[in-house]
Amino acid sequence: MRTDTIFYQLFQTFPNLLFELIGQPPEQAQNYEFSSREVKELAYRFDGIFLPTSEAINVPIYFVEVQFQPKPDFYWRFFTEIFVYLGQYQPNSDWLAVAVFASRNLNPGVPMQYRWLAGNPPLYQVYLDELRSSINPSFGVGIIQLVLEDEANAAEQAKQLVEKTRQEVEDETFKQKVVQLIETVLIYKLPQLSREEVKAMFGLEELKKTRYFQEVAAEAQMEGKLEGKLEGKLESVPGLLALGLSVEQIAGALKLDVEIVREAASEQSGSDIHS
């Protein structure tokens, strides 16, 4: 999974998420602008940099790096990149580092050469798998939990997150961003899902607003088959039923008659399907 892309979008959508992860007041996010800056000498970009706004006074820069694979030289590179950045941009603010690991065993330990930076602060160390026990998590933490979820449970958790978004988020623009993030994570985690299955899982009207659907629709339209062939739609019915969708939900999402969907489901199972 391209965790660098996903976490960049996460921090961009939920700037308060960083402060949740390090146990600081989420309200601090209002003092920052989320950014991505290139360290030219290394041709490298951080997963996220939180830069103080022009109105913020005496608040530090946060350098954030997310790691999902073993990397023995993680801290060597991370601190080197920070210092190159500081030399290149020469900011007036102080700085802090946030190392985000998928699990504690991926933390290689701070080399003794950087032992003076190993405190908390200037270095925060976060372990995402230990967030699983969070009760009623924020949307940002909920999406992180989806990233870590087993494939077998990912689809159900994604549907719950989408439903929570629909019920609790009033701003339509922000709602679309959240749904798009959930959709992106699910596509990475479950590449075996067809376009029709993803479309039905999220609900056709909600997914139509996301970038993924728009790109797929544009591609399909160029090929003269915006809604796909009937055969392809029917082939996706068993998989959608297995994901827990009702016959009516599948019919609505695929724009098919309920009886056609019920017949397709019956042929696959060998018995009538009743929703």
Residue, then its C-alpha position, 0 to 999 in steps of 0.5 A: m500500500r502506498t502509505d506515503t500518499i495516503f498519509y499525506q492526504l490524511f494530514q492534509t484533510f485532518p491537520n488535527l490528526l498529528f496532534e491527536l497522535i502525539g497527545q497534544p490538544p488538536e486545537q493546535a492545528q489552527n496554528y499551522e499550514f500543512s505543507s510538503r517541501e522538497v529537500k533538494e540535495l536529497a530529492y526527498r519529500f517528507d510525509g508531512i511538514f506542519l509549518p506555523t502560520s504567519e499569525a502563530i507565535n512561538v510554535p515549532i515546525y513539525f516534521v512527520e515521517v511514516q514507516f510501514q516497512p523495516k528500515p534500519d537506517f530510518y533515523w539516520r535518514f530522517f534526522t539528516e533530511i531535517f537538518v538539510y531542510l533547516g540549512q536550506y530554508q533557514p526557518n525562524s521557528d524551532w522544530l520537533a520530529v514525529a516518527v510514525f510506525a505501523s507497529r513498535n517492532l519497526n522502530p529500529g531505535v535512535p542511534m547513539q550519535y543522535r541520543w540527544l534528540a531521542g527525548n520526547p520532545p524533540l522526538y515523538q514516536v507513535y505506534l499506529d497498531e496501538l490505536r486500535s483500542s481507541i473508543n469512538p475514534s475521530f475520522g482521521v484515526g478511524i481511517i488509520q485503523l482501516v489502513l491497519e485492518d485485516e483484508a477480511n474486515a476492511a470492507e465492513q469497516a469502510k462501510q461503517l466509516v462511510e455511514k458515520t461520515r454521512q450521518e455526522v459530517e454536514d459540510e458537503t465538501f469535507k464529506q466528499k474528501v473523507v469518503q474519497l480517502i476511505e475509498t482510496v484506502l479500500i482500493y489499495k487494500l482490496p485490489q481484487l474488487s471490481r469497479e462495480e463492486v467499489k461503486a456499489m459498496f460506497g453507494l452510487e450517489e456518494l461515490k460519484k462525487t469522488r475523484y476515483f469514480q470521476e476518473v473511471a467514468a471519464e475513461a469509460q465514457m471515452e470507450g462508450k460504456l459509461e455504466g459498463k456492460l450488463e454481463g460485467k455488472l451481473e458478474s459482480v453480484p455474488g461478490l457484492l452479496a458476500l460483502g453484505l449488500s442487499v439485493e435492493q442495494i445492489a440493484g440501485a447501485l448498478k442501475l439494474d432491475v431488482e428481479i434481474v439482480r435476484e435472478a443472477a444471485s439465484e443462479q450463482s447460489g443455486s437457490d432463490i435469494h430473498s432480501 
